[in-house]
């Protein structure tokens, strides 16, 4: 795979997507050591900073883990530990800020094979896909993407509007 410098997509995002696809497809299974930063730099002909940014984002999302002196490995479970999850609204309120959300997109879609497996969905079942801009004191701070089974939440799209917590 090569990165496309004129695609309008940042190079680190293209590398991030490539690695995520390798994991989702099963080409790189849990515990597999992924190529070194140097190898990725050479493969994609990019700077180390670009590769480090892609790897850092994947590590923050729980897809990979870095081990000092050993390398970078695919995690056994790329889903974050549910005991550490808190709502965005809770987090912002604890920081003394006013949380907000603006719906960017919402649709019912057929999920990827990996997502279908994780959500225990049958063939042909759809998920709601939501993208929302998260704000703190009216300042954009992130974008949230969520996938929820349509059969469990059939009317969710009607209720998930601006400034309404998903939780």
CORHUMO-V474107 format. One record per residue. N is the residue number from 0. RES is the residue in one small letter. PSI is psi in whole degrees, -180 to 180 (999 if undefined). D_FIRST is the distance of its C-alpha to the first C-alpha in whole Angstrom. Layout:
n = <N N>
res = <RES RES>
psi = <PSI PSI>
d_first = <D_FIRST D_FIRST>
This chain:
n = <0 1 2 3 4 5 6 7 8 9 10 11 12 13 14 15 16 17 18 19 20 21 22 23 24 25 26 27 28 29 30 31 32 33 34 35 36 37 38 39 40 41 42 43 44 45 46 47 48 49 50 51 52 53 54 55 56 57 58 59 60 61 62 63 64 65 66 67 68 69 70 71 72 73 74 75 76 77 78 79 80 81 82 83 84 85 86 87 88 89 90 91 92 93 94 95 96 97 98 99 100 101 102 103 104 105 106 107 108 109 110 111 112 113 114 115 116 117 118 119 120 121 122 123 124 125 126 127 128 129 130 131 132 133 134 135 136 137 138 139 140 141 142 143 144 145 146 147 148 149 150 151 152 153 154 155 156 157 158 159 160 161 162 163 164 165 166>
res = <x x x x x x x x x x x x x x x x x x x x x x x x x x x x x x x x x x x x x x x x x x x x x x x x x x x x x x x x x x x x x x x x x x x x x x x x x x x x x x x x x x x x x x x x x x x x x x x x x x x x x x x x x x x x x x x x x x x x x x x x x x x x x x x x x x x x x x x x x x x x x x x x x x x x x x x x x x x x x x x x x x x x x x x>
psi = <141 153 151 107 -21 17 -11 5 129 144 -41 -34 -37 -41 -43 -45 -39 -48 -44 -43 -38 -40 -49 -36 -13 -1 -36 106 166 134 -14 135 129 165 150 164 -45 -44 -41 -39 -45 -42 -44 -5 54 171 162 -37 -40 -45 -44 -40 -43 -46 -39 -42 -42 -37 -41 -31 -7 10 -36 164 141 134 119 124 -5 -42 -164 133 149 133 158 -35 117 -5 139 156 118 -20 -17 -4 136 157 153 -42 -45 -47 -46 -42 -38 -27 5 24 159 114 153 157 143 125 124 -45 148 136 160 127 160 124 165 163 -41 -46 -39 -41 -47 -36 4 51 149 167 136 -12 145 162 150 133 120 139 127 143 125 135 152 118 44 11 126 132 -10 173 132 133 131 145 122 139 129 -39 -28 -27 65 -31 12 -40 -29 -25 -22 98 179 140 26 127 137 -34 999>
d_first = <0 4 7 10 13 15 14 17 15 15 12 13 13 10 9 12 11 8 11 13 11 11 15 16 15 17 14 15 19 21 22 19 19 15 14 16 16 16 13 11 12 12 8 8 11 13 16 17 19 16 14 18 18 15 17 20 20 18 21 24 22 23 20 20 23 23 26 27 27 25 22 20 20 19 22 25 25 23 26 28 31 33 36 35 34 36 37 36 39 41 38 39 43 43 42 45 43 43 40 39 36 35 33 30 29 31 30 30 27 25 23 20 21 21 23 25 26 26 29 31 30 31 29 30 31 30 29 30 27 29 28 30 31 33 36 38 41 40 37 33 32 29 27 28 26 28 27 31 32 34 37 38 38 39 40 38 37 40 41 38 39 39 40 40 39 36 38>
